[in-house]
């Protein structure tokens, strides 16, 4: 076996078919394979439903080299009593586990995707960072989260079952997406392919701590939305809570965003987790506003989602509202994210491994 069929973008698939069978009809064959795998956004039930016109020789060739089984299974799940969010623990073929979350809100269903098992960045307020990095996910394991979660969702009752499908994807789960950039870019290509899962680029957000030069590559390669995890406007302080800042100071990251602002063409999302008595003062708010002055941004304030062993605490709401108001006085667009799924440790910074047995998706279900 060379790998998994979900590893292949449509361009990669067409190249394989061309090399084996010649260029004639290779594009058509690739289109039909993709339609069978992903149903143009409507994931087929259990088995891919390939169009009758699909060349059987092409399928036989691909099946001889690529697995068509689901790349992971839903082994445990928890559903929030507060808001209906569902956290799925998925077991990979090597036995390692990742988490993905389905978040219902205001007419949309957002899926939070993981890109690694653990994370190497070690942000001090993040539960995932305490795991360290075990390995990065393959393209098939990123794409598979969407396919497997959709198959699971259809077997459920409750809020997540009320949607036709996930409407938004956010790379905000376990891992740093830019530490696994090529796999993320290939997965995005499959997600947005008109023959694939048919997500709009505008409905996909990649969150990063600001790795350079990978951030520049992302901004020049993908049309998706960007969310920068900032968390302090001061270099020394940011370095203490986010070790990445020692290698890639916040001023360098913001300078890159400024240089790409015109070609990017939309506001950047700035994520700022508020830590009690650490980065939640009026001085921080004023400094943050000045750092971002003249840059088209939407600032998303996130009061810390506490977890077992956390070294920090959630700020008082009065401090949160004061921080927001100062940013608004400087002319910035500000939202406050009172994260969903906190009661099941499914909110930002809480993903690690936990849950209870899941129902509705068998463990060795082939595609």
TORKE-799487 format. One record per residue: residue number from 1; z negated, x, y of N, C-alpha, C in turn. Coordinates in steps of 0.05 Angstrom, whole numbers, padded with zeros to 5 digits. Each point is the difference from the previous one (the first is absolute). Example, Ala and Ser with C-alpha at 12.3 -4.5 7.8 and 13.67 -1.06 7.14 Angstrom:
% residues 2
  seq    n.zz    n.xx    n.yy   ca.zz   ca.xx   ca.yy    c.zz    c.xx    c.yy
    1  -00156   00264  -00114   00000  -00018   00024   00000   00018   00024
    2   00014  -00007   00021  -00001   00016   00024  -00014  -00015   00022
END
This chain:
% residues 367
  seq    n.zz    n.xx    n.yy   ca.zz   ca.xx   ca.yy    c.zz    c.xx    c.yy
    1   00000   00017  -00024   00000  -00017   00024   00000   00017   00025
    2   00017  -00006   00019   00001   00014   00025  -00021  -00010   00020
    3  -00008  -00025  -00003  -00018  -00011   00019  -00001  -00031  -00002
    4  -00006  -00013   00022  -00001  -00029   00001   00022  -00011   00017
    5   00010  -00023  -00008   00023  -00012   00015  -00007  -00006   00029
    6  -00026  -00005   00006  -00009  -00005   00027   00002   00025   00018
    7   00004   00024  -00013   00002   00024   00016   00026   00001   00016
    8   00020  -00015  -00009   00027   00003   00010   00006  -00019   00024
    9   00007   00012   00022   00011  -00017   00022   00028  -00008  -00009
   10   00012  -00019   00014   00027  -00009  -00008   00020   00023   00003
   11  -00004   00017   00020   00018   00023   00003  -00002   00019  -00023
   12  -00025   00005  -00009  -00004   00017  -00023   00012  -00012  -00025
   13  -00003  -00026  -00003   00010  -00014  -00023   00031   00001  -00001
   14   00012  -00004   00023   00029   00001   00002   00010   00028  -00007
   15  -00014   00021   00009   00008   00027  -00006  -00002   00006  -00030
   16  -00021  -00010  -00013  -00002   00003  -00029   00023  -00013  -00015
   17   00006  -00025   00008   00022  -00015  -00013   00027   00014   00005
   18   00004   00010   00024   00025   00014   00006   00003   00025  -00017
   19  -00022   00015  -00003   00001   00025  -00016   00006  -00006  -00030
   20  -00009  -00023  -00009   00003  -00007  -00029   00026  -00014  -00005
   21   00007  -00019   00018   00023  -00018  -00006   00023   00002   00020
   22  -00004   00016   00021   00021   00001   00020  -00007  -00018   00024
   23   00014   00005   00022  -00006  -00015   00025   00009  -00029   00000
   24   00020  -00006  -00017   00011  -00027   00000  -00022  -00020  -00008
   25  -00005  -00019   00017  -00020  -00022  -00004  -00028   00010  -00001
   26  -00006   00025   00006  -00027   00010  -00001  -00018  -00015   00019
   27   00010  -00005   00024  -00016  -00014   00020  -00007  -00028  -00009
   28   00020  -00014  -00012  -00005  -00027  -00010  -00020   00000  -00022
   29   00002   00019  -00018  -00019   00002  -00022  -00029   00005   00010
   30  -00002   00018   00019  -00026   00006   00011  -00012  -00025   00014
   31   00017  -00015   00014  -00010  -00024   00013  -00011  -00020  -00020
   32   00014  -00003  -00022  -00008  -00019  -00021  -00026   00009  -00014
   33  -00003   00026  -00004  -00024   00010  -00012  -00024  -00006   00019
   34   00004   00006   00025  -00022  -00005   00020  -00007  -00030   00002
   35   00021  -00016   00000  -00005  -00029   00001  -00016  -00009  -00025
   36   00006   00011  -00023  -00015  -00007  -00024  -00029   00010   00001
   37  -00005   00023   00012  -00027   00011   00001  -00017  -00015   00020
   38   00011  -00005   00023  -00016  -00010   00023   00006  -00028   00009
   39   00021  -00012  -00010   00007  -00028   00006   00004  -00005   00029
   40   00009   00020   00015   00004  -00003   00029  -00025  -00012   00013
   41  -00022   00011  -00006  -00025  -00008   00012  -00016  -00020  -00017
   42   00012  -00012  -00020  -00014  -00018  -00018  -00002   00013  -00027
   43  -00022   00014  -00004  -00003   00017  -00024   00003  -00018  -00025
   44   00017   00008  -00019   00004  -00016  -00024  -00025  -00002  -00017
   45  -00003  -00022  -00014  -00023  -00004  -00017   00002   00018  -00025
   46  -00020   00018  -00003  -00003   00016  -00024   00023   00018  -00006
   47   00024  -00011  -00005   00023   00017  -00007   00020  -00001   00023
   48   00012   00023   00007   00022  -00001   00020   00023  -00018  -00010
   49   00010  -00016   00018   00022  -00018  -00007   00026   00012   00011
   50   00014   00016  -00016   00024   00012   00010   00023  -00019   00000
   51   00017   00000   00021   00023  -00018   00001   00018   00004  -00024
   52   00013  -00021  -00008   00017   00001  -00024   00022   00021   00002
   53   00008   00006   00026   00022   00019   00004  -00009   00029  -00003
   54  -00027   00004  -00003  -00010   00028  -00002   00012   00014  -00024
   55   00011   00024   00004   00012   00015  -00021  -00021   00009  -00020
   56   00002  -00009  -00025  -00021   00006  -00020  -00002   00030  -00005
   57   00022   00014   00001  -00001   00029  -00004  -00018   00014   00021
   58   00001  -00011   00025  -00017   00012   00021  -00029  -00005  -00006
   59  -00007  -00024  -00009  -00028  -00006  -00007  -00009   00017  -00023
   60   00017   00003  -00021  -00008   00016  -00023  -00005   00029   00009
   61   00017   00010   00017  -00003   00028   00010  -00026   00003   00015
   62  -00006  -00019   00017  -00025   00002   00016  -00024  -00003  -00017
   63   00001  -00018  -00019  -00024  -00004  -00018  -00005   00024  -00018
   64   00021   00016  -00005  -00004   00024  -00016  -00015   00022   00015
   65   00000  -00002   00027  -00012   00022   00015  -00023  -00009   00018
   66  -00003  -00026   00005  -00019  -00010   00019  -00016  -00023  -00012
   67  -00026   00000   00004  -00017  -00021  -00009   00004  -00025   00016
   68   00001  -00023  -00013   00002  -00026   00013  -00027  -00016  -00002
   69  -00021   00013  -00010  -00026  -00013  -00002  -00014   00001   00027
   70  -00018  -00018   00004  -00016   00001   00025  -00016   00026   00001
   71   00000   00013   00023  -00013   00027   00001  -00030  -00001   00002
   72  -00011  -00024   00003  -00030  -00002   00001  -00007  -00029  -00008
   73  -00026  -00004  -00004  -00010  -00027  -00007  -00023  -00006   00018
   74  -00004  -00026   00005  -00024  -00009   00015  -00023  -00002  -00020
   75  -00019   00018   00003  -00022   00002  -00019  -00025  -00015   00010
   76  -00004  -00001   00027  -00023  -00015   00011   00008  -00012   00027
   77  -00015  -00020   00008   00006  -00011   00026  -00026  -00012   00012
   78   00000  -00003   00026  -00021  -00014   00014   00013  -00016   00022
   79  -00011  -00024   00005   00010  -00016   00022  -00022  -00006   00019
   80   00005   00004   00026  -00020  -00004   00021  -00007  -00029   00003
   81  -00026  -00006   00000  -00009  -00027   00006   00002  -00006   00030
   82   00003   00021   00016   00001  -00003   00029   00027  -00009   00010
   83   00022   00012  -00012   00026  -00004   00012   00023  -00003  -00021
   84  -00007   00002  -00026   00021  -00003  -00020   00016   00025  -00006
   85  -00007   00023   00012   00014   00024  -00006  -00006   00008  -00029
   86   00020   00012  -00014  -00003   00008  -00027   00005   00030  -00003
   87  -00019   00014  -00012   00002   00029  -00005   00007   00003  -00029
   88   00022   00014  -00006   00009   00004  -00027  -00004   00029  -00007
   89  -00014   00006  -00022  -00002   00027  -00011   00023   00002  -00020
   90   00017   00020   00004   00023   00003  -00018  -00003   00026  -00015
   91   00003  -00002  -00027  -00002   00024  -00017   00028   00011  -00005
   92   00004   00026   00006   00025   00013  -00003   00003   00009  -00029
   93   00024   00009  -00008   00006   00007  -00027  -00018   00024  -00010
   94  -00009   00017   00018  -00017   00022  -00008  -00030  -00007   00000
   95  -00006  -00026   00005  -00028  -00009   00000  -00014   00001   00027
   96   00012   00013   00020  -00012   00001   00026   00003  -00028   00013
   97  -00017  -00005   00020  -00001  -00026   00013   00005   00002   00030
   98   00014  -00020   00011   00004  -00003   00028  -00007  -00028   00008
   99  -00001  -00005   00026  -00006  -00027   00010   00021  -00009   00020
  100   00007  -00026  -00002   00017  -00012   00020  -00012  -00027   00007
  101   00005  -00009   00024  -00014  -00024   00010   00020  -00020   00012
  102  -00003  -00025  -00007   00016  -00022   00011  -00017  -00014   00021
  103   00010  -00002   00024  -00016  -00010   00023   00014  -00023   00013
  104  -00010  -00025  -00004   00012  -00023   00013  -00010  -00003   00029
  105   00018  -00006   00019  -00009  -00003   00027   00022  -00013   00017
  106  -00006  -00022   00013   00018  -00013   00020   00029  -00002  -00009
  107   00004  -00011  -00024   00027  -00005  -00009   00015   00023  -00012
  108  -00014   00023  -00003   00013   00023  -00014  -00019   00011  -00021
  109   00012   00012  -00020  -00015   00013  -00022   00007   00030   00001
  110  -00019   00016   00007   00004   00029   00003  -00011   00014  -00025
  111   00016   00018  -00011  -00009   00017  -00022  -00005   00028   00010
  112  -00024   00010  -00006  -00009   00027   00008   00006   00018  -00024
  113   00017   00020   00004   00009   00017  -00021  -00013   00027   00000
  114  -00005   00011  -00024  -00010   00027  -00003   00024   00019  -00005
  115  -00003   00025   00008   00020   00020  -00004  -00009   00024  -00017
  116  -00027   00001  -00004  -00011   00022  -00016  -00024  -00011  -00016
  117  -00008   00015  -00020  -00025  -00005  -00014  -00021   00018   00015
  118  -00016  -00013   00017  -00018   00015   00017   00015   00010   00025
  119  -00012   00019   00014   00012   00010   00025  -00011   00028   00006
  120   00017   00017   00011  -00008   00028   00006  -00011   00003   00028
  121   00002  -00020   00017  -00006   00004   00028  -00030   00000   00007
  122  -00016  -00012  -00017  -00029   00002   00003  -00012  -00011   00026
  123   00012  -00021   00011  -00012  -00013   00023  -00028  -00009  -00007
  124  -00020   00006   00017  -00028  -00003  -00008  -00009  -00028  -00002
  125   00014  -00019   00012  -00008  -00028   00000   00015  -00016  -00021
  126   00016   00013  -00016   00018  -00014  -00019  -00010   00004  -00029
  127  -00003  -00021  -00015  -00009   00001  -00027   00021   00014  -00018
  128   00026  -00005   00004   00020   00012  -00016   00000   00031   00002
  129  -00006   00009   00025  -00001   00029   00004  -00021   00014  -00016
  130  -00020  -00014  -00009  -00022   00012  -00016   00010   00006  -00028
  131   00022  -00013  -00009   00011   00005  -00026   00014   00027  -00002
  132   00009   00011   00023   00018   00022  -00002   00027  -00010  -00009
  133   00019   00018  -00004   00027  -00008  -00008   00003   00007  -00030
  134   00006  -00020  -00016   00006   00004  -00028   00030   00005  -00004
  135   00017  -00017   00012   00029   00005   00000   00013  -00020   00018
  136   00025   00006   00007   00016  -00019   00015   00014  -00020  -00019
  137   00007  -00023   00011   00014  -00020  -00016   00030   00005   00000
  138   00013  -00007  -00021   00029   00001  -00001   00012  -00024   00015
  139   00026   00002   00005   00014  -00023   00012  -00005  -00025  -00016
  140   00002   00003  -00027  -00003  -00024  -00017  -00027  -00012   00002
  141  -00021   00016   00005  -00027  -00010   00002  -00005  -00012   00027
  142   00014   00007   00020  -00002  -00013   00026   00015  -00027  -00001
  143   00025   00001  -00009   00016  -00024  -00002  -00013  -00019  -00020
  144  -00011   00011  -00022  -00012  -00017  -00021  -00024  -00016   00010
  145  -00014   00010   00020  -00023  -00015   00011   00009  -00027   00010
  146   00024  -00001   00013   00010  -00025   00011   00010  -00018  -00022
  147   00014   00011  -00019   00011  -00016  -00022  -00023  -00011  -00017
  148  -00018   00017  -00008  -00022  -00009  -00018  -00019  -00019   00015
  149  -00006   00005   00025  -00017  -00019   00015   00013  -00027   00003
  150   00027   00000   00003   00014  -00026   00002  -00001  -00015  -00026
  151   00004   00013  -00022  -00002  -00013  -00026  -00029  -00010  -00005
  152  -00020   00015   00008  -00027  -00009  -00003  -00006  -00024   00018
  153   00010   00001   00025  -00006  -00021   00020   00010  -00027  -00010
  154   00022   00000  -00014   00012  -00026  -00009  -00017  -00013  -00022
  155  -00018   00015  -00012  -00017  -00011  -00021  -00027  -00011   00011
  156  -00004   00003   00026  -00026  -00005   00012  -00001  -00027   00014
  157  -00024  -00008   00007  -00005  -00022   00017  -00014   00010   00025
  158  -00003  -00016   00020  -00013   00009   00025   00020   00007   00021
  159  -00010   00013   00021   00015   00005   00024   00025   00017  -00005
  160  -00003   00022  -00015   00024   00018  -00003   00022  -00014  -00016
  161  -00006  -00020  -00016   00020  -00014  -00015   00016  -00020   00017
  162  -00008  -00005   00024   00013  -00019   00017   00025   00011   00014
  163   00004   00026  -00002   00023   00012   00013   00024   00003  -00019
  164   00024   00002   00011   00023   00005  -00017   00001   00028  -00010
  165  -00010   00019   00016  -00001   00028  -00007  -00015   00014   00022
  166  -00006   00026  -00004  -00011   00016   00021   00021   00002   00023
  167  -00009  -00002   00024   00018   00000   00023  -00001   00026   00015
  168  -00022   00015  -00002  -00004   00025   00015  -00011   00022  -00019
  169   00008   00024   00004  -00010   00023  -00015  -00012   00020   00019
  170  -00024   00010  -00006  -00013   00020   00016  -00009   00023  -00018
  171   00009   00024   00006  -00009   00024  -00014  -00027   00009   00011
  172  -00020  -00015  -00007  -00027   00005   00010  -00021   00001  -00022
  173   00009   00003  -00025  -00018   00000  -00022  -00010   00028  -00006
  174  -00003   00007  -00025  -00010   00026  -00008   00021   00022   00006
  175  -00009   00022   00012   00018   00022   00005   00011   00001   00028
  176   00011   00024   00006   00014   00005   00026   00030  -00002  -00006
  177   00014  -00020   00010   00029  -00003  -00006   00017   00024   00006
  178  -00006   00015   00022   00016   00023   00007  -00005   00024  -00018
  179  -00021   00000  -00016  -00004   00020  -00021   00018  -00006  -00024
  180   00013  -00022   00000   00018  -00009  -00022   00025  -00012   00012
  181   00011   00014   00019   00020  -00012   00018   00026  -00008  -00014
  182   00011   00018  -00016   00026  -00007  -00012  -00002  -00025  -00018
  183  -00022  -00002  -00015  -00004  -00024  -00017  -00003  -00025   00017
  184  -00014   00003   00023  -00003  -00023   00018   00027  -00008   00012
  185   00016   00020   00008   00026  -00007   00012   00018  -00013  -00020
  186   00000   00010  -00025   00017  -00013  -00021  -00010  -00028  -00006
  187  -00026  -00004  -00001  -00011  -00027  -00005   00008  -00019   00022
  188  -00002   00010   00025   00008  -00017   00023   00030  -00008  -00002
  189   00016   00019  -00009   00029  -00006  -00004   00004  -00023  -00020
  190  -00016   00001  -00022   00002  -00022  -00020  -00011  -00026   00012
  191  -00023   00002   00014  -00012  -00024   00011   00019  -00014   00019
  192   00015   00015   00016   00017  -00012   00021   00029  -00004  -00008
  193   00007   00008  -00024   00027  -00003  -00010   00008  -00030  -00002
  194   00023  -00007   00009   00009  -00028  -00002   00004  -00009  -00028
  195   00005   00019  -00019   00002  -00007  -00028  -00027   00004  -00014
  196  -00019   00012   00015  -00027   00005  -00012  -00020  -00021   00007
  197  -00022   00009   00013  -00022  -00019   00005   00002  -00014   00027
  198   00019   00008   00017   00008  -00015   00024  -00023  -00004   00020
  199  -00016   00021   00004  -00019  -00001   00022   00013   00011   00025
  200  -00006  -00012   00023   00009   00010   00025  -00015   00026   00007
  201   00014   00019   00012  -00014   00024   00010  -00023  -00007   00019
  202   00003  -00022   00015  -00020  -00008   00019  -00025  -00010  -00014
  203   00001  -00006  -00026  -00022  -00011  -00015  -00014   00022  -00016
  204   00007   00025   00004  -00012   00022  -00015  -00013   00019   00020
  205  -00025   00008  -00005  -00014   00018   00017  -00011   00024  -00016
  206   00005   00024   00010  -00010   00024  -00013  -00023   00011   00018
  207  -00023   00003  -00013  -00023   00010   00014  -00004   00029  -00006
  208  -00007   00017   00020  -00004   00028  -00005  -00021   00012   00018
  209  -00012   00021  -00009  -00020   00015   00017   00015   00018   00019
  210   00026   00004  -00004   00016   00016   00019   00007   00027  -00010
  211   00012   00002  -00024   00008   00026  -00010   00026   00009   00013
  212   00001   00025   00007   00024   00012   00012   00010   00022  -00018
  213   00027   00002  -00004   00022  -00015   00013   00008  -00025  -00014
  214  -00015  -00009  -00021   00008  -00023  -00015   00003  -00025   00017
  215  -00017  -00002   00021   00001  -00023   00017   00027  -00001   00014
  216   00010   00022   00009   00027   00001   00013   00021  -00008  -00020
  217  -00002   00008  -00025   00020  -00008  -00020  -00001  -00030  -00004
  218  -00024  -00011  -00002  -00002  -00029  -00003   00013  -00015   00023
  219  -00006   00008   00024   00011  -00014   00024   00030   00003   00002
  220   00011   00021  -00011   00029   00004   00002   00014  -00012  -00024
  221  -00015  -00006  -00022   00013  -00009  -00025  -00003  -00030  -00005
  222  -00022  -00011   00009  -00006  -00028  -00007  -00001  -00018   00025
  223   00006  -00025  -00004  -00001  -00019   00023  -00025  -00018  -00001
  224  -00019   00008  -00016  -00024  -00016  -00004  -00019   00004   00024
  225  -00021  -00016   00000  -00021   00002   00021  -00019   00024  -00007
  226  -00011   00012   00021  -00018   00023  -00004  -00028  -00008   00010
  227  -00020   00007  -00016  -00028  -00003   00008  -00013   00028  -00001
  228  -00010   00010   00022  -00013   00025   00001  -00030  -00004   00000
  229  -00014   00013  -00019  -00029  -00001  -00001  -00011   00021   00019
  230  -00012  -00008   00022  -00008   00019   00021  -00030   00005  -00001
  231  -00016  -00020   00006  -00029   00000  -00005  -00017   00017   00019
  232   00013   00016   00016  -00015   00013   00023   00021   00014   00018
  233  -00004  -00002   00026   00018   00013   00019  -00007   00030   00004
  234  -00023   00008  -00010  -00010   00027   00004   00005   00018  -00024
  235   00012   00023   00004   00008   00017  -00022  -00024   00009  -00018
  236  -00021   00010   00013  -00023   00010  -00016  -00012  -00022  -00017
  237  -00003  -00023   00012  -00012  -00023  -00014   00018  -00010  -00022
  238   00026  -00003   00006   00019  -00009  -00020   00001   00019  -00024
  239  -00002   00025   00006   00000   00020  -00022  -00024  -00003  -00019
  240  -00023  -00009   00011  -00023  -00004  -00016   00002  -00023  -00020
  241   00013  -00022   00010   00002  -00023  -00017   00027  -00001  -00015
  242   00020   00015   00010   00027   00000  -00013   00008   00030  -00001
  243  -00004   00013  -00022   00007   00029  -00002   00029   00006   00007
  244   00018  -00019  -00004   00028   00005   00007   00004   00009   00028
  245  -00018  -00008   00018   00003   00006   00028  -00001   00031   00006
  246  -00013   00015  -00018  -00001   00029   00003   00028   00011  -00002
  247   00016  -00010  -00018   00027   00010  -00005   00020  -00013   00020
  248  -00005  -00026   00006   00019  -00015   00016  -00016  -00014   00022
  249  -00006   00014   00022  -00016  -00011   00022   00013  -00026   00011
  250  -00018  -00017   00009   00010  -00026   00010   00020   00002   00022
  251  -00003   00020   00017   00020   00004   00022   00028   00005  -00010
  252   00002   00016  -00022   00026   00006  -00012   00012  -00026  -00012
  253  -00016  -00016  -00013   00010  -00024  -00012   00009  -00020   00021
  254  -00015  -00003   00021   00008  -00018   00022   00025   00010   00014
  255   00002   00026   00003   00024   00012   00012   00025  -00007  -00016
  256  -00002   00001  -00027   00022  -00008  -00017   00007  -00029   00004
  257  -00020  -00017   00001   00005  -00029   00004   00015  -00004   00026
  258  -00008   00014   00021   00014  -00003   00026   00029   00009  -00003
  259   00005   00022  -00014   00027   00010  -00002   00018  -00019  -00016
  260  -00012  -00016  -00017   00016  -00018  -00017  -00001  -00029   00010
  261  -00014  -00005   00022  -00004  -00028   00009   00026  -00015   00005
  262   00019   00013   00013   00025  -00014   00007   00016  -00007  -00025
  263   00003   00019  -00018   00015  -00006  -00024  -00015  -00019  -00019
  264  -00026   00001   00001  -00017  -00018  -00017   00004  -00029   00009
  265  -00002  -00004   00025   00008  -00026   00012  -00020  -00023  -00002
  266  -00024   00005  -00011  -00020  -00022  -00001  -00027   00013   00005
  267  -00020  -00017   00006  -00027   00012   00004  -00011   00013  -00026
  268  -00013   00022   00004  -00015   00012  -00022  -00026  -00015  -00004
  269  -00009  -00003  -00024  -00027  -00011  -00005  -00020   00024  -00001
  270  -00021  -00002   00015  -00021   00020   00000  -00024  -00012  -00013
  271  -00009   00011  -00022  -00023  -00010  -00015  -00025   00016   00008
  272  -00021  -00014   00008  -00024   00014   00010  -00024  -00013  -00013
  273  -00012   00014  -00019  -00024  -00010  -00014  -00024   00007   00017
  274  -00016  -00020   00007  -00023   00005   00017  -00025   00006  -00018
  275  -00012   00023   00006  -00024   00009  -00015  -00024  -00001   00020
  276  -00021  -00014  -00009  -00023  -00004   00018  -00011   00026   00011
  277  -00002   00001   00026  -00012   00023   00015   00015   00026  -00005
  278   00025  -00002  -00009   00016   00024  -00005   00024   00000   00019
  279   00017  -00020  -00003   00025  -00001   00016   00004  -00027   00014
  280  -00022  -00014   00005   00002  -00027   00010  -00010  -00004   00029
  281  -00002   00022   00015  -00011  -00001   00027   00022  -00006   00021
  282  -00009  -00007   00024   00019  -00005   00022   00016   00025   00006
  283  -00012   00024  -00002   00014   00025   00004   00023   00003  -00019
  284  -00005  -00008  -00025   00022   00001  -00020   00022  -00019   00007
  285  -00007  -00023   00008   00021  -00020   00007   00017   00010   00023
  286  -00012   00010   00021   00015   00010   00023   00018   00024  -00008
  287  -00011   00018  -00016   00016   00023  -00009   00023  -00008  -00018
  288  -00005  -00019  -00017   00022  -00010  -00017   00022  -00013   00016
  289  -00008  -00016   00020   00020  -00012   00017   00017   00020   00015
  290  -00013   00022   00009   00015   00021   00014   00018   00016  -00018
  291  -00009   00005  -00025   00016   00014  -00019   00026  -00015  -00006
  292  -00002  -00026   00000   00023  -00016  -00007   00015  -00011   00024
  293  -00008   00008   00024   00013  -00011   00024   00030   00005   00000
  294   00015  -00021   00007   00029   00002   00001   00014  -00002  -00026
  295  -00014  -00001  -00022   00011  -00003  -00026  -00002  -00029  -00009
  296   00022  -00011  -00010   00000  -00028  -00008  -00015  -00002  -00027
  297  -00025  -00011   00001  -00016  -00002  -00024  -00014  -00027  -00002
  298  -00008  -00006  -00024  -00018  -00023  -00005  -00024   00012  -00014
  299  -00023  -00002   00013  -00025   00013  -00011  -00015  -00020  -00017
  300  -00005   00007  -00025  -00013  -00017  -00019  -00028   00011  -00004
  301  -00021  -00013   00010  -00027   00008  -00003  -00012  -00011  -00026
  302  -00012   00018  -00016  -00011  -00008  -00026  -00029   00008  -00002
  303  -00019  -00018   00002  -00028   00008  -00004  -00003   00009  -00029
  304  -00014   00022  -00004  -00002   00012  -00026  -00007  -00020  -00022
  305   00015   00002  -00022  -00007  -00015  -00024  -00019   00017  -00017
  306  -00025  -00007   00001  -00020   00017  -00013   00003  -00001  -00031
  307  -00007   00021  -00013   00001   00001  -00029  -00023   00018  -00010
  308  -00005  -00001  -00025  -00023   00015  -00012   00004   00030   00005
  309  -00020   00012   00011   00001   00029   00005   00012   00007   00026
  310   00007  -00020   00017   00013   00006   00026  -00020   00015   00018
  311   00011   00020   00014  -00017   00015   00019  -00001  -00013   00027
  312   00016  -00021   00005   00001  -00013   00026  -00006  -00029  -00003
  313  -00004  -00013   00023  -00007  -00028   00000   00019  -00016   00018
  314   00001  -00025  -00005   00017  -00019   00015  -00011  -00004   00028
  315   00016   00001   00021  -00011  -00003   00027  -00009  -00028   00006
  316  -00017  -00003   00020  -00007  -00026   00010   00025  -00014   00012
  317   00002  -00026  -00004   00023  -00014   00011   00002   00002   00030
  318  -00023   00001   00013   00001   00002   00030   00014   00026   00008
  319  -00005   00021  -00014   00013   00026   00005   00030  -00002  -00005
  320   00007  -00014  -00022   00028  -00004  -00007   00015  -00014   00022
  321  -00011  -00023   00011   00013  -00015   00021   00002   00016   00026
  322  -00020   00016   00006   00001   00017   00024   00022   00020  -00003
  323   00003   00012  -00023   00021   00020  -00005   00027  -00013   00004
  324   00004  -00023  -00012   00025  -00015   00003   00006  -00006   00029
  325  -00019  -00009   00015   00004  -00008   00028   00008   00024   00017
  326  -00012   00023  -00005   00007   00024   00015   00030   00007  -00004
  327   00008  -00001  -00025   00028   00006  -00007   00019  -00019   00014
  328  -00008  -00026   00000   00017  -00020   00013   00001   00005   00030
  329  -00022   00009   00012   00000   00005   00029   00020   00023   00007
  330   00005   00017  -00019   00019   00022   00004   00029  -00010  -00006
  331   00003  -00025  -00007   00027  -00011  -00005   00010   00002  -00028
  332  -00017   00007  -00019   00009   00002  -00028  -00002  -00027  -00014
  333   00017  -00004  -00020  -00001  -00023  -00017  -00020   00007  -00023
  334  -00020  -00017  -00004  -00021   00006  -00019  -00006  -00024  -00018
  335  -00002   00005  -00025  -00009  -00021  -00019  -00025   00011  -00015
  336  -00016  -00018  -00010  -00023   00007  -00016   00005  -00010  -00028
  337  -00003   00018  -00020   00004  -00008  -00028  -00027  -00001  -00013
  338  -00009  -00025  -00004  -00025  -00004  -00016   00010  -00003  -00029
  339   00001   00023  -00013   00015   00003  -00025  -00007  -00022  -00021
  340   00021  -00008  -00015  -00004  -00019  -00021  -00007   00015  -00026
  341  -00012  -00015  -00019  -00007   00012  -00026  -00024   00018   00000
  342  -00017  -00001   00022  -00023   00018   00001  -00020  -00006  -00022
  343  -00002  -00025  -00008  -00020  -00007  -00020   00007   00009  -00028
  344   00025   00009  -00004   00008   00010  -00026   00009   00029   00002
  345  -00008   00014   00022   00007   00028   00005   00030   00004  -00001
  346   00015  -00019   00013   00029   00002   00001   00010   00006   00028
  347  -00018   00004   00019   00008   00005   00028   00007   00029   00004
  348   00010   00006   00024   00008   00028   00007  -00023   00019  -00005
  349   00006   00022  -00014  -00019   00021  -00006  -00019  -00005  -00023
  350   00004  -00023  -00014  -00018  -00007  -00021   00012   00003  -00028
  351   00025   00006  -00002   00013   00000  -00026  -00008   00024  -00016
  352  -00008  -00005  -00025  -00006   00022  -00018   00006  -00010  -00028
  353  -00019  -00010  -00015   00005  -00013  -00026  -00024  -00018  -00007
  354   00006  -00026  -00002  -00021  -00019  -00008   00013  -00026  -00007
  355  -00014  -00019  -00011   00011  -00026  -00005  -00009  -00013  -00025
  356   00014  -00020  -00009  -00007  -00015  -00025   00026  -00006  -00015
  357  -00001  -00008  -00025   00024  -00004  -00015   00018  -00020   00013
  358   00026   00006  -00001   00020  -00018   00012   00012  -00018  -00022
  359   00012  -00022   00009   00013  -00018  -00019   00028  -00005   00009
  360   00018  -00004  -00019   00026  -00010   00007   00023   00021  -00003
  361  -00006   00025  -00007   00022   00019  -00004  -00008   00018  -00023
  362   00016  -00001  -00021  -00007   00016  -00024   00004   00029   00005
  363  -00014   00017  -00016  -00001   00028   00006   00025   00016  -00007
  364   00016  -00009  -00019   00024   00015  -00008   00025  -00017   00004
  365   00001  -00015   00022   00022  -00018   00004   00025   00016   00008
  366   00021   00000  -00017   00024   00014   00008   00016  -00015   00020
  367   00017   00014   00015   00019  -00014   00018   00027  -00002  -00014
END
